[in-house]
Amino acid sequence: MPLFVVEYTYSPETSALRDDHRTQHRAWLSELLRRKIMRSSGPLASGHGALFIVDAEDEDAVARVFAHDPFAEENLVANVQIREWSPAMGEFSE
């Protein structure tokens, strides 16, 4: 199955609201890990976003899954980029 990189960009104005919903967001991410949909995730060091590595059939499937993120449902993500990724070496290469 193809791998995708999902990049979130956050607005500084939503920081407090993200804190309010972080527990639900992380529970949702844990469920994606359990179901082997997401392979890895984490915030960017700057605090202005996050990256997710996701197994999915296509970009539309990724978009449908990430529409259910509590951060997305609460409009706490300023921008979402979804790109197919073809790792050539390392842990995620085949």
CORURHU-V112253 format. One record per run of one state. SS is the DSSP state (a for helix, b for strand, c for the rest). FROM is the first residue (numbers start at 1). LEN is the number of residues. Records with the same first field share a line. If there is no record, write none. Layout:
# CORURHU-V112253
SS->FROM-LEN, FROM-LEN
This chain:
# CORURHU-V112253
c->1-2, 10-2, 35-3, 44-5, 56-3, 67-3, 74-5, 86-9
b->3-7, 38-6, 49-7, 79-7
a->12-23, 59-8, 70-4
